[in-house]
Amino acid sequence: MAKVKKQPRPKAVTPKGFRDYFGAEVSDRAAMLSKIAGVYHRYGFDALESSAVETVEALGKFLPDVDRPNEGVFAWQDEDDAWVALRYDLTAPLARVYAQHRNDLPLPYRRYAMGPVWRNEKPGPGRYRQFYQCDADTVGAASVAADAEICAMLSDVLEDVGIPRGDYIVRVNNRKVLNGVLECMGLSDDGQRDAVLRTIDKFDKVGEAGVRELLGKGRLDASGAYIDGVGLSVEQAEPVLAFLTSKGADAAATLTKLRAAIGESLIGAEGVDELRQIADLLVAQGYGPDRIVIDPSVVRGLGYYTGPVFEAELTFEILDEKGRKRQFGSVAGGGRYDDLVKRFTGQEVPATGVSIGVDRLLAALREKGRIQSVESGPVVVTVMDRDRMADYQAMVAELRAAGIRAEVYLGNPKNFGNQLKYADKRNSPVAVIEGGDEKAQGVVQIKDLILGKQMAENATLEEWKERPSQYEVARGDLVAKVREILEQQ
Amino acid sequence: MAKVKKQPRPKAVTPKGFRDYFGAEVSDRAAMLSKIAGVYHRYGFDALESSAVETVEALGKFLPDVDRPNEGVFAWQDEDDAWVALRYDLTAPLARVYAQHRNDLPLPYRRYAMGPVWRNEKPGPGRYRQFYQCDADTVGAASVAADAEICAMLSDVLEDVGIPRGDYIVRVNNRKVLNGVLECMGLSDDGQRDAVLRTIDKFDKVGEAGVRELLGKGRLDASGAYIDGVGLSVEQAEPVLAFLTSKGADAAATLTKLRAAIGESLIGAEGVDELRQIADLLVAQGYGPDRIVIDPSVVRGLGYYTGPVFEAELTFEILDEKGRKRQFGSVAGGGRYDDLVKRFTGQEVPATGVSIGVDRLLAALREKGRIQSVESGPVVVTVMDRDRMADYQAMVAELRAAGIRAEVYLGNPKNFGNQLKYADKRNSPVAVIEGGDEKAQGVVQIKDLILGKQMAENATLEEWKERPSQYEVARGDLVAKVREILEQQ
């Protein structure tokens, strides 16, 4: 017989850029998504779950070349050789869903969606190829009341998941105001206009002085490299800087400055008026500048949007990986985009929406100690006598029936130390022990593992004597005693 | 200038075999998953969410050929030309996760997982390429106490999601008993053994008489085609039939019959003893034969498993698409599989688990009217005067603050009829109207849309007069009146 070539063992690894989530990482996220869904639902939004796989044609933005369809999405060919891909966000699928089902959907269509999206991008630290998004969008509402409402909803979401007022701010801007500014600058060509837009995008990073230099002759950056500027005169650059720095003491002051920055531009005036309407609507609903502000320095993603844009930022400071203080930063963003559905139907359908970065928001809550990062484990009923498994199972059945998380140790029970090590690894609050003697006497031993751990760390001998962390109770009192200990922990 | 070729519009369609889920379809499933997670958690299982994408090597079962990696999974090559694929179930990823993280995980490792899986199979009616699974598994526990526990948990899950006792049954069998039966039959070769296994798999479909024919000379099937049999003698076939039909009046009776069916086989005796232990453990926890039974006719998927297997079946009758009565059937299944981790590490790790078909379970609850299939929509505040949007937004802000789902109509308000049509399409319970006159008088009109619909269908003129479905209340009583109507509905 020919020798059979042995297959090498497969490697147990996630593909590059992917990861697994364990225990509290999963349940905390599920709890947060459920809270966010609750707010979205209260605002009248309906759930939508579209398929994870879309035709590349419908996704649109990323078109694969024939050999390697690798431009940002994970794509492959189906049995008819048509390219399909994993969705890279929840907005492109919404446009497809709306176009496909528009005759059956209400108008306006308000939907929320939550789930993983996939990006075929270079992974990095904390940057994965699969992550969660959590969006709400209103399709078919031209009124800026829809935008104002989404800002109010975003504020409610942040407070509902545990970010107190004062620790966040929702900032609102309008792409039309920027268009107005560009219009009144009288730029000579499209290339110059694009260069100005790219420079504005750097405002977050380089600040006012940096943008001033970059719009003019250029700038020596931190690495020592010289970055060529757009080449505008000081006068030409002025409207952009006036726009970016026009945040005033209140909405009225900001709007006055913006009106000056846009000069005679009609589109600019429309943008400023929309911002005024949004501010008025928010005040009428009780959302003051402690929660939502007009802020022209919100520039991120302006290119994608056609009207109002908004961003939620957490304002408290955290320490970064190098121990330096920095603001936590953006956790959600969105705005108005009016031509996504048009790709499919030819009809322009106004739409506005928001996307919440759930994983960043969870990280923020952990950072602030608002959610426990370690989950409490089950009560562990240890196995002293393998033949009495039925007795131990009866105990956990009683505990579970009382709503208490509990399990019998199901590993090899020979080494009792391993059972307690298991309980420790699970972060169990209580262990239950019933050996032959206890069984004969009709009692069980109940160990308070949390107290035991505290005592082991720093208790004096007297405290050890005074505060026993192990109790002997009648078998019939098992559930009552465990509950008592859990309530005290 | 050359004429620019216009791109044709993309088609707004889901890829073949995929679908979208709307509103209650999504939120009902989320609610069910949350309930199931609650039971799993109470039993001491921890959440795990592995990545949707795995290396094809790790998935193992389906290996793509080079040209068309189409054998059951959706696969593609990553930037290093390695094949990766969407997971086709939650068990293969569990084996990979356990092998990868085994030094950090507790032993036994009890985990639950829920989420979509993908199959590259021919879609059919009600058969999609993406669907949900909801699994719980215990890795590293050799004791059948782990299997018994999963059966008990499955029973709890079904009752927690709304299937009352009596409407379901969990059936338990053991692959080892079947192996014992095959052993004592003294089959001449592996080919014959495989043929017997394939025949047993048809028991669900063809019943005892059918299996008898198929084990012997052959059988004329319903379509008129003659199916060749395995060619066993009547005596040789007897143990298989004894095994399949050995369900007795109670567990003890069934076990006695099984002991007869396995003759002198040691593996068979081990299997019967495991079933006895499982039955004893379940009785000790209070799970009687009204919930969980030993049933040797459970054959589905036996090939995959190495020990105990279980299946949950809904026992009530429904009408199929042709109006015929049939039992709803299986909604969950699982069992012991002891060599999945071995592929990676070389070490055999015992494991047992269950997978719940969430979508089928939801369908069953809808069928029985236990969950509403249409979700209640939001209270709709209509827009009578576009310039008073702030007033209307203030109303919904009050309603939402009181926990009432509400929204302002954000479409074009010109045609009032469209606003009521919208409320109807959303299945809204209440509409609120405040025109100029109402504003001047400090009142609002509140329409009970559910009562209105009922009246429109079948009310007499007297009833119309007696039971108005529209109320005029002071603006300050808006929230109280809406709440009153909602509570009555």
Chai-1 contact restraints between the chains, C-beta under 6 A:
chainA,res_idxA,chainB,res_idxB,connection_type,confidence,min_distance_angstrom,max_distance_angstrom,comment,restraint_id
A,P10,B,E57,contact,1.0,0.0,6.0,A-B,restraint_1
A,P10,B,A58,contact,1.0,0.0,6.0,A-B,restraint_2
A,A12,B,R96,contact,1.0,0.0,6.0,A-B,restraint_3
A,A12,B,A99,contact,1.0,0.0,6.0,A-B,restraint_4
A,A12,B,Q100,contact,1.0,0.0,6.0,A-B,restraint_5
A,A12,B,F344,contact,1.0,0.0,6.0,A-B,restraint_6
A,T14,B,S51,contact,1.0,0.0,6.0,A-B,restraint_7
A,P15,B,V53,contact,1.0,0.0,6.0,A-B,restraint_8
A,P15,B,T55,contact,1.0,0.0,6.0,A-B,restraint_9
A,P15,B,V84,contact,1.0,0.0,6.0,A-B,restraint_10
A,F18,B,S51,contact,1.0,0.0,6.0,A-B,restraint_11
A,F18,B,V53,contact,1.0,0.0,6.0,A-B,restraint_12
A,D20,B,S50,contact,1.0,0.0,6.0,A-B,restraint_13
A,D20,B,V97,contact,1.0,0.0,6.0,A-B,restraint_14
A,Y21,B,E49,contact,1.0,0.0,6.0,A-B,restraint_15
A,F22,B,L48,contact,1.0,0.0,6.0,A-B,restraint_16
A,G23,B,D46,contact,1.0,0.0,6.0,A-B,restraint_17
A,G23,B,A47,contact,1.0,0.0,6.0,A-B,restraint_18
A,V26,B,A47,contact,1.0,0.0,6.0,A-B,restraint_19
A,V26,B,E49,contact,1.0,0.0,6.0,A-B,restraint_20
A,S27,B,A47,contact,1.0,0.0,6.0,A-B,restraint_21
A,R42,B,R400,contact,1.0,0.0,6.0,A-B,restraint_22
A,R42,B,R405,contact,1.0,0.0,6.0,A-B,restraint_23
A,G44,B,P378,contact,1.0,0.0,6.0,A-B,restraint_24
A,G44,B,E407,contact,1.0,0.0,6.0,A-B,restraint_25
A,D46,B,G23,contact,1.0,0.0,6.0,A-B,restraint_26
A,A47,B,G23,contact,1.0,0.0,6.0,A-B,restraint_27
A,A47,B,V26,contact,1.0,0.0,6.0,A-B,restraint_28
A,A47,B,S27,contact,1.0,0.0,6.0,A-B,restraint_29
A,L48,B,F22,contact,1.0,0.0,6.0,A-B,restraint_30
A,E49,B,Y21,contact,1.0,0.0,6.0,A-B,restraint_31
A,E49,B,V26,contact,1.0,0.0,6.0,A-B,restraint_32
A,S50,B,D20,contact,1.0,0.0,6.0,A-B,restraint_33
A,S51,B,T14,contact,1.0,0.0,6.0,A-B,restraint_34
A,S51,B,F18,contact,1.0,0.0,6.0,A-B,restraint_35
A,S51,B,Q130,contact,1.0,0.0,6.0,A-B,restraint_36
A,V53,B,P15,contact,1.0,0.0,6.0,A-B,restraint_37
A,V53,B,F18,contact,1.0,0.0,6.0,A-B,restraint_38
A,T55,B,P15,contact,1.0,0.0,6.0,A-B,restraint_39
A,E57,B,P10,contact,1.0,0.0,6.0,A-B,restraint_40
A,A58,B,P10,contact,1.0,0.0,6.0,A-B,restraint_41
A,W76,B,W76,contact,1.0,0.0,6.0,A-B,restraint_42
A,V84,B,P15,contact,1.0,0.0,6.0,A-B,restraint_43
A,R96,B,A12,contact,1.0,0.0,6.0,A-B,restraint_44
A,V97,B,D20,contact,1.0,0.0,6.0,A-B,restraint_45
A,A99,B,A12,contact,1.0,0.0,6.0,A-B,restraint_46
A,Q100,B,A12,contact,1.0,0.0,6.0,A-B,restraint_47
A,P106,B,Y422,contact,1.0,0.0,6.0,A-B,restraint_48
A,P106,B,K425,contact,1.0,0.0,6.0,A-B,restraint_49
A,P106,B,R426,contact,1.0,0.0,6.0,A-B,restraint_50
A,L107,B,G411,contact,1.0,0.0,6.0,A-B,restraint_51
A,P108,B,L410,contact,1.0,0.0,6.0,A-B,restraint_52
A,P108,B,G411,contact,1.0,0.0,6.0,A-B,restraint_53
A,Q130,B,S51,contact,1.0,0.0,6.0,A-B,restraint_54
A,A141,B,L410,contact,1.0,0.0,6.0,A-B,restraint_55
A,S143,B,L410,contact,1.0,0.0,6.0,A-B,restraint_56
A,A145,B,M389,contact,1.0,0.0,6.0,A-B,restraint_57
A,A145,B,L410,contact,1.0,0.0,6.0,A-B,restraint_58
A,A146,B,L410,contact,1.0,0.0,6.0,A-B,restraint_59
A,D280,B,A390,contact,1.0,0.0,6.0,A-B,restraint_60
A,L281,B,A390,contact,1.0,0.0,6.0,A-B,restraint_61
A,L281,B,Q393,contact,1.0,0.0,6.0,A-B,restraint_62
A,A284,B,A390,contact,1.0,0.0,6.0,A-B,restraint_63
A,A284,B,Q393,contact,1.0,0.0,6.0,A-B,restraint_64
A,A284,B,A394,contact,1.0,0.0,6.0,A-B,restraint_65
A,Q285,B,Q393,contact,1.0,0.0,6.0,A-B,restraint_66
A,Q285,B,A394,contact,1.0,0.0,6.0,A-B,restraint_67
A,Q285,B,A397,contact,1.0,0.0,6.0,A-B,restraint_68
A,F344,B,A12,contact,1.0,0.0,6.0,A-B,restraint_69
A,P378,B,G44,contact,1.0,0.0,6.0,A-B,restraint_70
A,M389,B,A145,contact,1.0,0.0,6.0,A-B,restraint_71
A,A390,B,D280,contact,1.0,0.0,6.0,A-B,restraint_72
A,A390,B,L281,contact,1.0,0.0,6.0,A-B,restraint_73
A,A390,B,A284,contact,1.0,0.0,6.0,A-B,restraint_74
A,Q393,B,L281,contact,1.0,0.0,6.0,A-B,restraint_75
A,Q393,B,A284,contact,1.0,0.0,6.0,A-B,restraint_76
A,Q393,B,Q285,contact,1.0,0.0,6.0,A-B,restraint_77
A,A394,B,A284,contact,1.0,0.0,6.0,A-B,restraint_78
A,A394,B,Q285,contact,1.0,0.0,6.0,A-B,restraint_79
A,A397,B,Q285,contact,1.0,0.0,6.0,A-B,restraint_80
A,R400,B,R42,contact,1.0,0.0,6.0,A-B,restraint_81
A,R405,B,R42,contact,1.0,0.0,6.0,A-B,restraint_82
A,E407,B,G44,contact,1.0,0.0,6.0,A-B,restraint_83
A,L410,B,P108,contact,1.0,0.0,6.0,A-B,restraint_84
A,L410,B,A141,contact,1.0,0.0,6.0,A-B,restraint_85
A,L410,B,S143,contact,1.0,0.0,6.0,A-B,restraint_86
A,L410,B,A145,contact,1.0,0.0,6.0,A-B,restraint_87
A,L410,B,A146,contact,1.0,0.0,6.0,A-B,restraint_88
A,G411,B,L107,contact,1.0,0.0,6.0,A-B,restraint_89
A,G411,B,P108,contact,1.0,0.0,6.0,A-B,restraint_90
A,Y422,B,P106,contact,1.0,0.0,6.0,A-B,restraint_91
A,K425,B,P106,contact,1.0,0.0,6.0,A-B,restraint_92
A,R426,B,P106,contact,1.0,0.0,6.0,A-B,restraint_93
